[in-house]
Amino acid sequence: MEDLHEARFLGNWSLHDGLEFSAEEVADVADLIAEAVHILYVQPEERRAMRDARKARRDAFAAGNS
């Protein structure tokens, strides 16, 4: 993921090369990280919860109609 590489580069350049970034630049990269975390970890759990809810609804319907 390109955004995570950018975050890594910013950290490396800052720590190893002493390059200073503005608060806005750091905030932009922090937003990139937050978005990546949401996509990688939060969305899959949200989708799993929705699938589970649909399955529970189907199972309850099937149990009531048997």
CHARMM-style PDB file with segment names, atoms N, HN, CA, C and O in Angstrom:
ATOM      1  N   MET     1       0.847  -1.166   0.000  1.00  0.00      PROA
ATOM      2  CA  MET     1       0.000   0.000   0.000  1.00  0.00      PROA
ATOM      3  C   MET     1       0.902   1.241   0.000  1.00  0.00      PROA
ATOM      4  O   MET     1       1.719   1.442   0.899  1.00  0.00      PROA
ATOM      5  N   GLU     2       0.731   2.029  -0.995  1.00  0.00      PROA
ATOM      6  HN  GLU     2       0.068   1.866  -1.725  1.00  0.00      PROA
ATOM      7  CA  GLU     2       1.587   3.198  -1.220  1.00  0.00      PROA
ATOM      8  C   GLU     2       1.537   4.187  -0.057  1.00  0.00      PROA
ATOM      9  O   GLU     2       2.560   4.770   0.304  1.00  0.00      PROA
ATOM     10  N   ASP     3       0.359   4.381   0.531  1.00  0.00      PROA
ATOM     11  HN  ASP     3      -0.472   3.908   0.238  1.00  0.00      PROA
ATOM     12  CA  ASP     3       0.220   5.334   1.635  1.00  0.00      PROA
ATOM     13  C   ASP     3       1.034   4.921   2.854  1.00  0.00      PROA
ATOM     14  O   ASP     3       1.605   5.768   3.540  1.00  0.00      PROA
ATOM     15  N   LEU     4       1.087   3.623   3.123  1.00  0.00      PROA
ATOM     16  HN  LEU     4       0.623   2.935   2.565  1.00  0.00      PROA
ATOM     17  CA  LEU     4       1.879   3.168   4.268  1.00  0.00      PROA
ATOM     18  C   LEU     4       3.372   3.336   4.005  1.00  0.00      PROA
ATOM     19  O   LEU     4       4.138   3.614   4.928  1.00  0.00      PROA
ATOM     20  N   HSD     5       3.785   3.170   2.759  1.00  0.00      PROA
ATOM     21  HN  HSD     5       3.162   2.944   2.009  1.00  0.00      PROA
ATOM     22  CA  HSD     5       5.186   3.431   2.424  1.00  0.00      PROA
ATOM     23  C   HSD     5       5.521   4.903   2.642  1.00  0.00      PROA
ATOM     24  O   HSD     5       6.597   5.238   3.137  1.00  0.00      PROA
ATOM     25  N   GLU     6       4.598   5.768   2.271  1.00  0.00      PROA
ATOM     26  HN  GLU     6       3.724   5.496   1.868  1.00  0.00      PROA
ATOM     27  CA  GLU     6       4.826   7.196   2.470  1.00  0.00      PROA
ATOM     28  C   GLU     6       4.980   7.513   3.951  1.00  0.00      PROA
ATOM     29  O   GLU     6       5.839   8.309   4.331  1.00  0.00      PROA
ATOM     30  N   ALA     7       4.165   6.906   4.774  1.00  0.00      PROA
ATOM     31  HN  ALA     7       3.467   6.260   4.465  1.00  0.00      PROA
ATOM     32  CA  ALA     7       4.265   7.119   6.217  1.00  0.00      PROA
ATOM     33  C   ALA     7       5.619   6.631   6.730  1.00  0.00      PROA
ATOM     34  O   ALA     7       6.254   7.293   7.550  1.00  0.00      PROA
ATOM     35  N   ARG     8       6.046   5.491   6.252  1.00  0.00      PROA
ATOM     36  HN  ARG     8       5.530   4.952   5.586  1.00  0.00      PROA
ATOM     37  CA  ARG     8       7.349   4.950   6.654  1.00  0.00      PROA
ATOM     38  C   ARG     8       8.477   5.878   6.214  1.00  0.00      PROA
ATOM     39  O   ARG     8       9.403   6.144   6.980  1.00  0.00      PROA
ATOM     40  N   PHE     9       8.398   6.369   4.977  1.00  0.00      PROA
ATOM     41  HN  PHE     9       7.646   6.153   4.354  1.00  0.00      PROA
ATOM     42  CA  PHE     9       9.419   7.282   4.482  1.00  0.00      PROA
ATOM     43  C   PHE     9       9.483   8.542   5.339  1.00  0.00      PROA
ATOM     44  O   PHE     9      10.569   8.990   5.708  1.00  0.00      PROA
ATOM     45  N   LEU    10       8.328   9.109   5.654  1.00  0.00      PROA
ATOM     46  HN  LEU    10       7.446   8.745   5.355  1.00  0.00      PROA
ATOM     47  CA  LEU    10       8.304  10.317   6.470  1.00  0.00      PROA
ATOM     48  C   LEU    10       8.997  10.056   7.808  1.00  0.00      PROA
ATOM     49  O   LEU    10       9.810  10.864   8.257  1.00  0.00      PROA
ATOM     50  N   GLY    11       8.676   8.931   8.441  1.00  0.00      PROA
ATOM     51  HN  GLY    11       8.015   8.275   8.076  1.00  0.00      PROA
ATOM     52  CA  GLY    11       9.314   8.587   9.707  1.00  0.00      PROA
ATOM     53  C   GLY    11      10.806   8.389   9.556  1.00  0.00      PROA
ATOM     54  O   GLY    11      11.586   8.890  10.366  1.00  0.00      PROA
ATOM     55  N   ASN    12      11.212   7.665   8.527  1.00  0.00      PROA
ATOM     56  HN  ASN    12      10.579   7.258   7.868  1.00  0.00      PROA
ATOM     57  CA  ASN    12      12.635   7.425   8.301  1.00  0.00      PROA
ATOM     58  C   ASN    12      13.390   8.719   8.036  1.00  0.00      PROA
ATOM     59  O   ASN    12      14.443   8.962   8.625  1.00  0.00      PROA
ATOM     60  N   TRP    13      12.849   9.549   7.149  1.00  0.00      PROA
ATOM     61  HN  TRP    13      11.994   9.351   6.670  1.00  0.00      PROA
ATOM     62  CA  TRP    13      13.524  10.804   6.823  1.00  0.00      PROA
ATOM     63  C   TRP    13      13.625  11.696   8.054  1.00  0.00      PROA
ATOM     64  O   TRP    13      14.630  12.375   8.264  1.00  0.00      PROA
ATOM     65  N   SER    14      12.579  11.685   8.853  1.00  0.00      PROA
ATOM     66  HN  SER    14      11.763  11.134   8.682  1.00  0.00      PROA
ATOM     67  CA  SER    14      12.569  12.516  10.048  1.00  0.00      PROA
ATOM     68  C   SER    14      13.576  12.012  11.079  1.00  0.00      PROA
ATOM     69  O   SER    14      14.377  12.787  11.602  1.00  0.00      PROA
ATOM     70  N   LEU    15      13.532  10.706  11.370  1.00  0.00      PROA
ATOM     71  HN  LEU    15      12.881  10.076  10.945  1.00  0.00      PROA
ATOM     72  CA  LEU    15      14.400  10.148  12.412  1.00  0.00      PROA
ATOM     73  C   LEU    15      15.846   9.997  11.980  1.00  0.00      PROA
ATOM     74  O   LEU    15      16.752  10.341  12.739  1.00  0.00      PROA
ATOM     75  N   HSD    16      16.081   9.495  10.786  1.00  0.00      PROA
ATOM     76  HN  HSD    16      15.345   9.215  10.169  1.00  0.00      PROA
ATOM     77  CA  HSD    16      17.441   9.166  10.358  1.00  0.00      PROA
ATOM     78  C   HSD    16      18.162  10.322   9.681  1.00  0.00      PROA
ATOM     79  O   HSD    16      19.382  10.451   9.791  1.00  0.00      PROA
ATOM     80  N   ASP    17      17.406  11.163   8.978  1.00  0.00      PROA
ATOM     81  HN  ASP    17      16.416  11.059   8.888  1.00  0.00      PROA
ATOM     82  CA  ASP    17      18.030  12.263   8.240  1.00  0.00      PROA
ATOM     83  C   ASP    17      17.847  13.612   8.920  1.00  0.00      PROA
ATOM     84  O   ASP    17      18.480  14.594   8.532  1.00  0.00      PROA
ATOM     85  N   GLY    18      16.986  13.666   9.932  1.00  0.00      PROA
ATOM     86  HN  GLY    18      16.472  12.868  10.247  1.00  0.00      PROA
ATOM     87  CA  GLY    18      16.754  14.932  10.624  1.00  0.00      PROA
ATOM     88  C   GLY    18      15.889  15.907   9.840  1.00  0.00      PROA
ATOM     89  O   GLY    18      15.857  17.097  10.156  1.00  0.00      PROA
ATOM     90  N   LEU    19      15.190  15.421   8.828  1.00  0.00      PROA
ATOM     91  HN  LEU    19      15.216  14.454   8.572  1.00  0.00      PROA
ATOM     92  CA  LEU    19      14.324  16.284   8.027  1.00  0.00      PROA
ATOM     93  C   LEU    19      13.079  16.619   8.839  1.00  0.00      PROA
ATOM     94  O   LEU    19      12.426  15.726   9.380  1.00  0.00      PROA
ATOM     95  N   GLU    20      12.758  17.883   8.922  1.00  0.00      PROA
ATOM     96  HN  GLU    20      13.289  18.608   8.483  1.00  0.00      PROA
ATOM     97  CA  GLU    20      11.580  18.311   9.676  1.00  0.00      PROA
ATOM     98  C   GLU    20      10.406  18.522   8.733  1.00  0.00      PROA
ATOM     99  O   GLU    20      10.543  19.081   7.644  1.00  0.00      PROA
ATOM    100  N   PHE    21       9.243  18.055   9.188  1.00  0.00      PROA
ATOM    101  HN  PHE    21       9.132  17.601  10.072  1.00  0.00      PROA
ATOM    102  CA  PHE    21       8.018  18.203   8.419  1.00  0.00      PROA
ATOM    103  C   PHE    21       7.076  19.128   9.167  1.00  0.00      PROA
ATOM    104  O   PHE    21       7.122  19.220  10.394  1.00  0.00      PROA
ATOM    105  N   SER    22       6.232  19.806   8.426  1.00  0.00      PROA
ATOM    106  HN  SER    22       6.195  19.731   7.430  1.00  0.00      PROA
ATOM    107  CA  SER    22       5.259  20.698   9.047  1.00  0.00      PROA
ATOM    108  C   SER    22       4.183  19.871   9.741  1.00  0.00      PROA
ATOM    109  O   SER    22       4.011  18.685   9.464  1.00  0.00      PROA
ATOM    110  N   ALA    23       3.473  20.519  10.641  1.00  0.00      PROA
ATOM    111  HN  ALA    23       3.613  21.483  10.866  1.00  0.00      PROA
ATOM    112  CA  ALA    23       2.367  19.853  11.339  1.00  0.00      PROA
ATOM    113  C   ALA    23       1.321  19.378  10.340  1.00  0.00      PROA
ATOM    114  O   ALA    23       0.722  18.320  10.532  1.00  0.00      PROA
ATOM    115  N   GLU    24       1.096  20.133   9.291  1.00  0.00      PROA
ATOM    116  HN  GLU    24       1.583  20.992   9.135  1.00  0.00      PROA
ATOM    117  CA  GLU    24       0.121  19.755   8.275  1.00  0.00      PROA
ATOM    118  C   GLU    24       0.561  18.495   7.530  1.00  0.00      PROA
ATOM    119  O   GLU    24      -0.255  17.620   7.240  1.00  0.00      PROA
ATOM    120  N   GLU    25       1.857  18.410   7.224  1.00  0.00      PROA
ATOM    121  HN  GLU    25       2.520  19.120   7.460  1.00  0.00      PROA
ATOM    122  CA  GLU    25       2.360  17.218   6.537  1.00  0.00      PROA
ATOM    123  C   GLU    25       2.227  15.982   7.424  1.00  0.00      PROA
ATOM    124  O   GLU    25       1.825  14.917   6.956  1.00  0.00      PROA
ATOM    125  N   VAL    26       2.560  16.125   8.683  1.00  0.00      PROA
ATOM    126  HN  VAL    26       2.886  16.991   9.063  1.00  0.00      PROA
ATOM    127  CA  VAL    26       2.459  15.008   9.620  1.00  0.00      PROA
ATOM    128  C   VAL    26       0.988  14.611   9.790  1.00  0.00      PROA
ATOM    129  O   VAL    26       0.665  13.424   9.819  1.00  0.00      PROA
ATOM    130  N   ALA    27       0.109  15.595   9.901  1.00  0.00      PROA
ATOM    131  HN  ALA    27       0.372  16.560   9.878  1.00  0.00      PROA
ATOM    132  CA  ALA    27      -1.321  15.308  10.034  1.00  0.00      PROA
ATOM    133  C   ALA    27      -1.847  14.592   8.798  1.00  0.00      PROA
ATOM    134  O   ALA    27      -2.676  13.690   8.913  1.00  0.00      PROA
ATOM    135  N   ASP    28      -1.375  14.983   7.617  1.00  0.00      PROA
ATOM    136  HN  ASP    28      -0.702  15.717   7.524  1.00  0.00      PROA
ATOM    137  CA  ASP    28      -1.799  14.324   6.380  1.00  0.00      PROA
ATOM    138  C   ASP    28      -1.394  12.858   6.392  1.00  0.00      PROA
ATOM    139  O   ASP    28      -2.189  11.991   6.030  1.00  0.00      PROA
ATOM    140  N   VAL    29      -0.168  12.574   6.803  1.00  0.00      PROA
ATOM    141  HN  VAL    29       0.478  13.278   7.097  1.00  0.00      PROA
ATOM    142  CA  VAL    29       0.299  11.190   6.851  1.00  0.00      PROA
ATOM    143  C   VAL    29      -0.445  10.420   7.940  1.00  0.00      PROA
ATOM    144  O   VAL    29      -0.752   9.241   7.764  1.00  0.00      PROA
ATOM    145  N   ALA    30      -0.737  11.077   9.062  1.00  0.00      PROA
ATOM    146  HN  ALA    30      -0.488  12.035   9.205  1.00  0.00      PROA
ATOM    147  CA  ALA    30      -1.530  10.421  10.111  1.00  0.00      PROA
ATOM    148  C   ALA    30      -2.905  10.041   9.582  1.00  0.00      PROA
ATOM    149  O   ALA    30      -3.425   8.975   9.913  1.00  0.00      PROA
ATOM    150  N   ASP    31      -3.497  10.902   8.765  1.00  0.00      PROA
ATOM    151  HN  ASP    31      -3.075  11.767   8.496  1.00  0.00      PROA
ATOM    152  CA  ASP    31      -4.791  10.578   8.141  1.00  0.00      PROA
ATOM    153  C   ASP    31      -4.668   9.381   7.203  1.00  0.00      PROA
ATOM    154  O   ASP    31      -5.564   8.539   7.151  1.00  0.00      PROA
ATOM    155  N   LEU    32      -3.560   9.302   6.459  1.00  0.00      PROA
ATOM    156  HN  LEU    32      -2.833   9.987   6.501  1.00  0.00      PROA
ATOM    157  CA  LEU    32      -3.334   8.160   5.577  1.00  0.00      PROA
ATOM    158  C   LEU    32      -3.269   6.866   6.384  1.00  0.00      PROA
ATOM    159  O   LEU    32      -3.830   5.848   5.980  1.00  0.00      PROA
ATOM    160  N   ILE    33      -2.587   6.910   7.516  1.00  0.00      PROA
ATOM    161  HN  ILE    33      -2.131   7.738   7.844  1.00  0.00      PROA
ATOM    162  CA  ILE    33      -2.466   5.727   8.372  1.00  0.00      PROA
ATOM    163  C   ILE    33      -3.827   5.349   8.941  1.00  0.00      PROA
ATOM    164  O   ILE    33      -4.193   4.174   8.939  1.00  0.00      PROA
ATOM    165  N   ALA    34      -4.572   6.322   9.422  1.00  0.00      PROA
ATOM    166  HN  ALA    34      -4.274   7.277   9.423  1.00  0.00      PROA
ATOM    167  CA  ALA    34      -5.897   6.049   9.984  1.00  0.00      PROA
ATOM    168  C   ALA    34      -6.816   5.429   8.930  1.00  0.00      PROA
ATOM    169  O   ALA    34      -7.569   4.503   9.231  1.00  0.00      PROA
ATOM    170  N   GLU    35      -6.756   5.927   7.719  1.00  0.00      PROA
ATOM    171  HN  GLU    35      -6.145   6.680   7.475  1.00  0.00      PROA
ATOM    172  CA  GLU    35      -7.587   5.378   6.642  1.00  0.00      PROA
ATOM    173  C   GLU    35      -7.170   3.946   6.320  1.00  0.00      PROA
ATOM    174  O   GLU    35      -8.026   3.083   6.124  1.00  0.00      PROA
ATOM    175  N   ALA    36      -5.873   3.688   6.264  1.00  0.00      PROA
ATOM    176  HN  ALA    36      -5.178   4.389   6.424  1.00  0.00      PROA
ATOM    177  CA  ALA    36      -5.392   2.336   5.981  1.00  0.00      PROA
ATOM    178  C   ALA    36      -5.823   1.361   7.082  1.00  0.00      PROA
ATOM    179  O   ALA    36      -6.233   0.237   6.793  1.00  0.00      PROA
ATOM    180  N   VAL    37      -5.731   1.788   8.326  1.00  0.00      PROA
ATOM    181  HN  VAL    37      -5.398   2.702   8.561  1.00  0.00      PROA
ATOM    182  CA  VAL    37      -6.161   0.931   9.444  1.00  0.00      PROA
ATOM    183  C   VAL    37      -7.645   0.631   9.330  1.00  0.00      PROA
ATOM    184  O   VAL    37      -8.073  -0.500   9.561  1.00  0.00      PROA
ATOM    185  N   HSD    38      -8.424   1.632   8.980  1.00  0.00      PROA
ATOM    186  HN  HSD    38      -8.076   2.550   8.793  1.00  0.00      PROA
ATOM    187  CA  HSD    38      -9.869   1.427   8.820  1.00  0.00      PROA
ATOM    188  C   HSD    38     -10.148   0.386   7.734  1.00  0.00      PROA
ATOM    189  O   HSD    38     -10.946  -0.531   7.928  1.00  0.00      PROA
ATOM    190  N   ILE    39      -9.483   0.540   6.600  1.00  0.00      PROA
ATOM    191  HN  ILE    39      -8.834   1.284   6.442  1.00  0.00      PROA
ATOM    192  CA  ILE    39      -9.702  -0.367   5.475  1.00  0.00      PROA
ATOM    193  C   ILE    39      -9.239  -1.785   5.809  1.00  0.00      PROA
ATOM    194  O   ILE    39      -9.916  -2.756   5.473  1.00  0.00      PROA
ATOM    195  N   LEU    40      -8.088  -1.903   6.469  1.00  0.00      PROA
ATOM    196  HN  LEU    40      -7.538  -1.114   6.742  1.00  0.00      PROA
ATOM    197  CA  LEU    40      -7.507  -3.226   6.730  1.00  0.00      PROA
ATOM    198  C   LEU    40      -8.134  -3.960   7.905  1.00  0.00      PROA
ATOM    199  O   LEU    40      -8.220  -5.188   7.889  1.00  0.00      PROA
ATOM    200  N   TYR    41      -8.573  -3.225   8.929  1.00  0.00      PROA
ATOM    201  HN  TYR    41      -8.503  -2.227   8.942  1.00  0.00      PROA
ATOM    202  CA  TYR    41      -9.013  -3.878  10.159  1.00  0.00      PROA
ATOM    203  C   TYR    41     -10.470  -3.613  10.532  1.00  0.00      PROA
ATOM    204  O   TYR    41     -11.159  -4.525  10.988  1.00  0.00      PROA
ATOM    205  N   VAL    42     -10.945  -2.402  10.350  1.00  0.00      PROA
ATOM    206  HN  VAL    42     -10.385  -1.661   9.979  1.00  0.00      PROA
ATOM    207  CA  VAL    42     -12.293  -2.054  10.787  1.00  0.00      PROA
ATOM    208  C   VAL    42     -13.334  -2.556   9.793  1.00  0.00      PROA
ATOM    209  O   VAL    42     -14.295  -3.215  10.190  1.00  0.00      PROA
ATOM    210  N   GLN    43     -13.158  -2.256   8.512  1.00  0.00      PROA
ATOM    211  HN  GLN    43     -12.377  -1.721   8.190  1.00  0.00      PROA
ATOM    212  CA  GLN    43     -14.145  -2.658   7.518  1.00  0.00      PROA
ATOM    213  C   GLN    43     -14.377  -4.165   7.476  1.00  0.00      PROA
ATOM    214  O   GLN    43     -15.529  -4.594   7.414  1.00  0.00      PROA
ATOM    215  N   PRO    44     -13.330  -4.982   7.508  1.00  0.00      PROA
ATOM    216  CA  PRO    44     -13.609  -6.424   7.496  1.00  0.00      PROA
ATOM    217  C   PRO    44     -14.469  -6.872   8.680  1.00  0.00      PROA
ATOM    218  O   PRO    44     -15.334  -7.731   8.513  1.00  0.00      PROA
ATOM    219  N   GLU    45     -14.253  -6.320   9.846  1.00  0.00      PROA
ATOM    220  HN  GLU    45     -13.550  -5.622   9.982  1.00  0.00      PROA
ATOM    221  CA  GLU    45     -15.062  -6.678  11.016  1.00  0.00      PROA
ATOM    222  C   GLU    45     -16.491  -6.180  10.860  1.00  0.00      PROA
ATOM    223  O   GLU    45     -17.434  -6.888  11.214  1.00  0.00      PROA
ATOM    224  N   GLU    46     -16.663  -4.971  10.335  1.00  0.00      PROA
ATOM    225  HN  GLU    46     -15.896  -4.396  10.047  1.00  0.00      PROA
ATOM    226  CA  GLU    46     -18.010  -4.455  10.087  1.00  0.00      PROA
ATOM    227  C   GLU    46     -18.757  -5.360   9.107  1.00  0.00      PROA
ATOM    228  O   GLU    46     -19.931  -5.669   9.308  1.00  0.00      PROA
ATOM    229  N   ARG    47     -18.076  -5.777   8.060  1.00  0.00      PROA
ATOM    230  HN  ARG    47     -17.122  -5.526   7.896  1.00  0.00      PROA
ATOM    231  CA  ARG    47     -18.721  -6.642   7.061  1.00  0.00      PROA
ATOM    232  C   ARG    47     -19.041  -8.012   7.638  1.00  0.00      PROA
ATOM    233  O   ARG    47     -20.084  -8.587   7.328  1.00  0.00      PROA
ATOM    234  N   ARG    48     -18.149  -8.544   8.481  1.00  0.00      PROA
ATOM    235  HN  ARG    48     -17.301  -8.077   8.733  1.00  0.00      PROA
ATOM    236  CA  ARG    48     -18.409  -9.822   9.127  1.00  0.00      PROA
ATOM    237  C   ARG    48     -19.646  -9.731  10.006  1.00  0.00      PROA
ATOM    238  O   ARG    48     -20.482 -10.634  10.006  1.00  0.00      PROA
ATOM    239  N   ALA    49     -19.764  -8.639  10.754  1.00  0.00      PROA
ATOM    240  HN  ALA    49     -19.084  -7.905  10.754  1.00  0.00      PROA
ATOM    241  CA  ALA    49     -20.928  -8.442  11.625  1.00  0.00      PROA
ATOM    242  C   ALA    49     -22.210  -8.364  10.803  1.00  0.00      PROA
ATOM    243  O   ALA    49     -23.234  -8.911  11.211  1.00  0.00      PROA
ATOM    244  N   MET    50     -22.172  -7.699   9.659  1.00  0.00      PROA
ATOM    245  HN  MET    50     -21.340  -7.255   9.327  1.00  0.00      PROA
ATOM    246  CA  MET    50     -23.357  -7.633   8.795  1.00  0.00      PROA
ATOM    247  C   MET    50     -23.710  -9.003   8.239  1.00  0.00      PROA
ATOM    248  O   MET    50     -24.884  -9.371   8.196  1.00  0.00      PROA
ATOM    249  N   ARG    51     -22.695  -9.770   7.810  1.00  0.00      PROA
ATOM    250  HN  ARG    51     -21.741  -9.472   7.845  1.00  0.00      PROA
ATOM    251  CA  ARG    51     -22.961 -11.134   7.324  1.00  0.00      PROA
ATOM    252  C   ARG    51     -23.583 -11.992   8.409  1.00  0.00      PROA
ATOM    253  O   ARG    51     -24.542 -12.723   8.162  1.00  0.00      PROA
ATOM    254  N   ASP    52     -23.028 -11.900   9.620  1.00  0.00      PROA
ATOM    255  HN  ASP    52     -22.249 -11.306   9.820  1.00  0.00      PROA
ATOM    256  CA  ASP    52     -23.559 -12.680  10.745  1.00  0.00      PROA
ATOM    257  C   ASP    52     -25.010 -12.299  11.038  1.00  0.00      PROA
ATOM    258  O   ASP    52     -25.838 -13.167  11.316  1.00  0.00      PROA
ATOM    259  N   ALA    53     -25.314 -11.011  10.976  1.00  0.00      PROA
ATOM    260  HN  ALA    53     -24.641 -10.306  10.751  1.00  0.00      PROA
ATOM    261  CA  ALA    53     -26.690 -10.562  11.239  1.00  0.00      PROA
ATOM    262  C   ALA    53     -27.645 -11.095  10.172  1.00  0.00      PROA
ATOM    263  O   ALA    53     -28.757 -11.515  10.492  1.00  0.00      PROA
ATOM    264  N   ARG    54     -27.222 -11.081   8.914  1.00  0.00      PROA
ATOM    265  HN  ARG    54     -26.318 -10.740   8.654  1.00  0.00      PROA
ATOM    266  CA  ARG    54     -28.079 -11.614   7.844  1.00  0.00      PROA
ATOM    267  C   ARG    54     -28.283 -13.111   8.010  1.00  0.00      PROA
ATOM    268  O   ARG    54     -29.386 -13.617   7.806  1.00  0.00      PROA
ATOM    269  N   LYS    55     -27.227 -13.818   8.376  1.00  0.00      PROA
ATOM    270  HN  LYS    55     -26.330 -13.407   8.542  1.00  0.00      PROA
ATOM    271  CA  LYS    55     -27.350 -15.265   8.576  1.00  0.00      PROA
ATOM    272  C   LYS    55     -28.280 -15.565   9.747  1.00  0.00      PROA
ATOM    273  O   LYS    55     -29.103 -16.478   9.667  1.00  0.00      PROA
ATOM    274  N   ALA    56     -28.156 -14.807  10.827  1.00  0.00      PROA
ATOM    275  HN  ALA    56     -27.488 -14.066  10.891  1.00  0.00      PROA
ATOM    276  CA  ALA    56     -29.039 -15.020  11.980  1.00  0.00      PROA
ATOM    277  C   ALA    56     -30.494 -14.770  11.585  1.00  0.00      PROA
ATOM    278  O   ALA    56     -31.393 -15.488  12.023  1.00  0.00      PROA
ATOM    279  N   ARG    57     -30.720 -13.758  10.761  1.00  0.00      PROA
ATOM    280  HN  ARG    57     -29.990 -13.175  10.405  1.00  0.00      PROA
ATOM    281  CA  ARG    57     -32.085 -13.464  10.306  1.00  0.00      PROA
ATOM    282  C   ARG    57     -32.618 -14.615   9.436  1.00  0.00      PROA
ATOM    283  O   ARG    57     -33.768 -15.026   9.591  1.00  0.00      PROA
ATOM    284  N   ARG    58     -31.783 -15.134   8.522  1.00  0.00      PROA
ATOM    285  HN  ARG    58     -30.849 -14.800   8.395  1.00  0.00      PROA
ATOM    286  CA  ARG    58     -32.201 -16.266   7.681  1.00  0.00      PROA
ATOM    287  C   ARG    58     -32.467 -17.501   8.534  1.00  0.00      PROA
ATOM    288  O   ARG    58     -33.460 -18.201   8.337  1.00  0.00      PROA
ATOM    289  N   ASP    59     -31.568 -17.764   9.487  1.00  0.00      PROA
ATOM    290  HN  ASP    59     -30.761 -17.195   9.648  1.00  0.00      PROA
ATOM    291  CA  ASP    59     -31.734 -18.939  10.346  1.00  0.00      PROA
ATOM    292  C   ASP    59     -33.018 -18.846  11.181  1.00  0.00      PROA
ATOM    293  O   ASP    59     -33.734 -19.835  11.336  1.00  0.00      PROA
ATOM    294  N   ALA    60     -33.304 -17.651  11.716  1.00  0.00      PROA
ATOM    295  HN  ALA    60     -32.722 -16.848  11.589  1.00  0.00      PROA
ATOM    296  CA  ALA    60     -34.522 -17.472  12.507  1.00  0.00      PROA
ATOM    297  C   ALA    60     -35.762 -17.641  11.628  1.00  0.00      PROA
ATOM    298  O   ALA    60     -36.759 -18.225  12.052  1.00  0.00      PROA
ATOM    299  N   PHE    61     -35.690 -17.132  10.418  1.00  0.00      PROA
ATOM    300  HN  PHE    61     -34.880 -16.657  10.074  1.00  0.00      PROA
ATOM    301  CA  PHE    61     -36.812 -17.280   9.487  1.00  0.00      PROA
ATOM    302  C   PHE    61     -37.026 -18.751   9.148  1.00  0.00      PROA
ATOM    303  O   PHE    61     -38.157 -19.237   9.159  1.00  0.00      PROA
ATOM    304  N   ALA    62     -35.945 -19.455   8.849  1.00  0.00      PROA
ATOM    305  HN  ALA    62     -35.026 -19.060   8.840  1.00  0.00      PROA
ATOM    306  CA  ALA    62     -36.037 -20.876   8.497  1.00  0.00      PROA
ATOM    307  C   ALA    62     -36.576 -21.688   9.674  1.00  0.00      PROA
ATOM    308  O   ALA    62     -37.383 -22.597   9.475  1.00  0.00      PROA
ATOM    309  N   ALA    63     -36.148 -21.378  10.879  1.00  0.00      PROA
ATOM    310  HN  ALA    63     -35.492 -20.640  11.040  1.00  0.00      PROA
ATOM    311  CA  ALA    63     -36.617 -22.108  12.064  1.00  0.00      PROA
ATOM    312  C   ALA    63     -38.106 -21.868  12.294  1.00  0.00      PROA
ATOM    313  O   ALA    63     -38.809 -22.769  12.752  1.00  0.00      PROA
ATOM    314  N   GLY    64     -38.591 -20.685  11.987  1.00  0.00      PROA
ATOM    315  HN  GLY    64     -38.020 -19.953  11.615  1.00  0.00      PROA
ATOM    316  CA  GLY    64     -39.995 -20.360  12.176  1.00  0.00      PROA
ATOM    317  C   GLY    64     -40.894 -20.940  11.095  1.00  0.00      PROA
ATOM    318  O   GLY    64     -42.110 -21.024  11.273  1.00  0.00      PROA
ATOM    319  N   ASN    65     -40.305 -21.337   9.985  1.00  0.00      PROA
ATOM    320  HN  ASN    65     -39.317 -21.268   9.841  1.00  0.00      PROA
ATOM    321  CA  ASN    65     -41.077 -21.871   8.865  1.00  0.00      PROA
ATOM    322  C   ASN    65     -40.889 -23.370   8.670  1.00  0.00      PROA
ATOM    323  O   ASN    65     -41.246 -23.909   7.623  1.00  0.00      PROA
ATOM    324  N   SER    66     -40.334 -24.042   9.664  1.00  0.00      PROA
ATOM    325  HN  SER    66     -40.044 -23.604  10.515  1.00  0.00      PROA
ATOM    326  CA  SER    66     -40.157 -25.494   9.496  1.00  0.00      PROA
ATOM    327  C   SER    66     -41.183 -26.272  10.265  1.00  0.00      PROA
ATOM    328  OT1 SER    66     -41.177 -27.503  10.232  1.00  0.00      PROA
TER     329      SER     66
END
